[in-house]
Amino acid sequence: MTKIELKKSRNRKKLLKAGYDLFSVNGVEATTISSISRRAGVSKGSFYLYFKDKYELRDDLVIIKSNSIINDAIEELELNHNRDNMSFSDKLIFVIDYILKKLSDDHDELRFISKNLSLGLLSDEAVERMKKNGEETIDMEGFLESLYEKTHIKLKNALLLFYTILEMVNSTCYSMILENKPIPFSEYKDFLYDNIRLMADNAVKKGQEEAEAENDGKDLLGDGMILAMK
């Protein structure tokens, strides 16, 4: 990396840190680009070399923070000695449980991410921006495939399933963790995980049915070819 590239990387990190500090205290709307630049020690004009506006900076921060939490959950699952004996839904719930415990322990981070945990999952533009700037990204499709690799099925919409579950977690748990409304999260958790299990098991069942139908189709095609050769 050249000196210029190192300087750009440092400036971007300074702006991200300054943005996070100010957003966490004042909120996004009350925070100006001037105050972010001043706190980072970067000129206001230079800010626009790295971000289109403060909302793009906010989005990048959310993706970085949420990716970090999800990646930690994945690593924790990899270290679990019972991983090979866990079902697809067990593994999925393990990851979600880790994420929620992490956010429950850090309310500032929960407030900042504020229902945007899944922001980077389906945004190709955001992921490409992260890669371009040397930020860590998650191969989410590869991770999800590893969750069901030993079940001998193929889930066509595994990423959408995980996205939907994260959105459900986002929308239902934010107020429960922070404000115990409408009920404390500890009282809701079992209900949430039961529903995640139902969604995951249904996806697995559908995947199995599609795999069986595909195999039946191959068998019929094979039989037809054999008859044609006679």
C-alpha positions in Angstrom: 0.0 0.0 0.0 1.4 3.4 -1.0 1.7 6.4 1.3 -1.3 8.0 -0.4 -3.4 4.9 0.0 -2.4 4.6 3.7 -3.4 8.2 4.3 -6.8 7.7 2.6 -7.4 4.5 4.7 -6.5 6.4 7.9 -8.7 9.3 7.0 -11.7 7.1 6.2 -11.3 5.3 9.5 -11.0 8.6 11.4 -14.3 9.8 9.7 -16.0 6.5 10.5 -15.0 6.7 14.2 -15.9 10.4 14.5 -19.3 9.7 12.8 -20.0 6.8 15.1 -19.1 8.8 18.2 -21.3 11.8 17.2 -24.2 9.7 15.8 -24.3 7.7 19.1 -24.5 10.9 21.2 -26.5 13.3 19.0 -28.2 11.2 16.4 -27.8 11.3 12.7 -30.0 14.3 12.0 -28.4 16.6 14.6 -24.9 15.7 13.4 -23.3 17.8 10.7 -20.6 16.9 8.2 -18.6 19.8 9.6 -18.7 18.4 13.1 -17.7 14.9 11.8 -14.8 16.4 9.8 -13.7 18.6 12.7 -13.7 15.7 15.1 -11.8 13.5 12.7 -9.2 16.2 11.9 -10.1 16.1 8.2 -11.2 19.0 6.1 -14.9 19.3 5.2 -14.0 19.2 1.5 -12.0 16.0 2.0 -15.1 14.3 3.6 -16.7 14.1 0.1 -13.7 12.1 -1.2 -14.8 9.2 1.1 -18.6 9.6 1.5 -21.4 11.0 -0.6 -23.1 12.4 2.5 -23.5 11.6 6.2 -26.2 9.0 5.4 -23.7 7.0 3.3 -21.3 7.2 6.2 -24.0 6.0 8.6 -24.9 3.1 6.3 -21.3 2.0 6.0 -21.0 2.1 9.8 -24.1 0.1 10.2 -22.8 -2.5 7.7 -19.4 -2.6 9.4 -20.9 -3.0 12.9 -23.6 -5.6 11.9 -21.1 -7.6 9.8 -18.7 -7.7 12.7 -21.5 -9.1 15.0 -22.6 -11.6 12.5 -19.0 -12.7 11.8 -18.4 -13.1 15.5 -21.5 -15.3 15.7 -20.2 -17.5 12.8 -16.8 -17.9 14.4 -18.5 -18.8 17.7 -20.5 -21.5 15.9 -17.4 -22.9 14.2 -15.8 -23.3 17.7 -18.9 -25.1 19.1 -17.9 -28.8 19.6 -21.5 -30.0 19.0 -21.8 -28.2 15.6 -21.8 -31.4 13.6 -24.7 -32.8 15.6 -26.8 -29.7 15.3 -29.6 -29.4 12.8 -29.9 -26.5 10.3 -32.5 -24.8 12.5 -30.3 -25.4 15.6 -27.3 -23.7 14.0 -29.5 -20.8 12.8 -30.9 -20.2 16.2 -27.4 -20.4 17.7 -26.3 -17.6 15.4 -29.4 -15.5 16.2 -29.0 -16.1 19.9 -25.4 -14.9 19.8 -26.3 -11.8 17.9 -29.1 -10.9 20.4 -26.9 -11.5 23.4 -24.2 -9.3 21.9 -26.7 -6.5 21.3 -28.3 -6.9 24.7 -24.9 -6.3 26.2 -24.2 -3.2 24.2 -27.3 -0.9 24.1 -25.4 1.9 22.4 -24.6 -0.4 19.5 -28.2 -1.6 19.4 -29.5 1.9 19.2 -27.1 2.8 16.5 -27.8 -0.2 14.3 -31.5 0.5 15.1 -33.3 -2.1 13.1 -30.8 -2.2 10.2 -28.9 -5.4 11.1 -29.6 -6.9 7.6 -28.6 -3.7 5.7 -25.6 -5.2 4.0 -27.1 -8.6 3.1 -28.8 -7.9 -0.1 -27.2 -4.6 -1.2 -24.6 -5.4 -3.9 -23.7 -1.7 -4.0 -23.0 -1.5 -0.3 -20.9 -4.8 -0.4 -18.9 -3.5 -3.4 -18.2 -0.2 -1.6 -17.0 -2.2 1.5 -14.7 -4.3 -0.6 -13.3 -1.3 -2.5 -12.4 0.4 0.8 -10.8 -2.7 2.2 -13.5 -3.4 4.8 -14.3 -7.0 5.8 -17.3 -8.5 4.1 -19.1 -11.8 4.8 -19.7 -14.5 2.2 -23.2 -15.0 3.7 -24.4 -17.4 1.0 -21.3 -19.6 1.6 -21.9 -19.4 5.4 -25.6 -20.5 5.0 -24.6 -23.3 2.7 -22.2 -24.6 5.4 -25.1 -24.7 7.8 -27.0 -27.3 5.8 -24.1 -28.9 3.9 -24.5 -32.2 5.7 -28.3 -32.4 5.3 -27.9 -33.2 1.6 -30.4 -30.5 0.6 -30.2 -27.3 -1.4 -32.1 -24.3 -0.1 -32.8 -22.0 -3.1 -33.6 -19.0 -1.0 -31.3 -19.5 2.1 -30.2 -15.8 1.9 -33.7 -14.5 1.8 -34.6 -16.8 4.7 -31.8 -15.4 6.8 -32.7 -11.9 5.8 -36.3 -12.4 6.7 -35.3 -13.8 10.1 -33.0 -10.9 10.8 -35.7 -8.4 9.8 -38.1 -10.2 12.2 -35.5 -10.1 15.0 -34.9 -6.4 14.3 -38.5 -5.3 14.3 -39.6 -7.3 17.4 -36.6 -7.2 19.7 -35.4 -3.6 19.6 -38.0 -2.2 22.0 -38.1 -5.3 24.2 -34.4 -5.2 24.8 -34.1 -1.4 25.4 -37.5 -0.7 27.0 -39.0 -4.1 28.0 -42.0 -3.2 25.8 -44.5 -4.7 25.2 -42.9 -7.4 27.3 -39.3 -8.1 28.4 -37.2 -9.9 25.8 -36.5 -12.8 28.2 -40.2 -13.6 28.1 -40.4 -13.4 24.3 -37.2 -15.2 23.4 -38.7 -18.8 23.5 -41.6 -17.7 21.3 -39.3 -16.0 18.8 -37.0 -19.1 18.6 -39.9 -21.4 18.1 -41.0 -19.4 15.1 -37.5 -19.2 13.7 -37.3 -23.0 14.0 -40.7 -23.4 12.2 -39.5 -21.2 9.3 -36.1 -23.0 9.1 -37.7 -26.5 9.3 -40.3 -25.5 6.6 -37.5 -24.3 4.3 -35.6 -27.6 4.9 -38.8 -29.6 4.2 -39.4 -27.7 1.0 -35.8 -28.2 0.0 -36.1 -32.0 0.6 -39.3 -32.2 -1.5 -37.7 -30.3 -4.4 -34.6 -32.5 -4.2 -36.8 -35.7 -4.3 -38.9 -34.3 -7.2 -35.7 -33.6 -9.1 -34.4 -37.1 -8.5 -37.7 -38.6 -9.5 -37.5 -36.6 -12.7 -34.0 -37.9 -13.4 -35.2 -41.5 -12.8 -38.0 -41.0 -15.2 -35.7 -39.5 -17.8 -33.3 -42.4 -17.3 -36.1 -45.0 -17.7 -37.3 -43.2 -20.8 -33.8 -43.3 -22.4 -33.5 -47.0 -21.6 -36.9 -47.8 -23.3 -35.9 -45.7 -26.3 -32.8 -47.7 -26.7 -34.6 -51.1 -26.7 
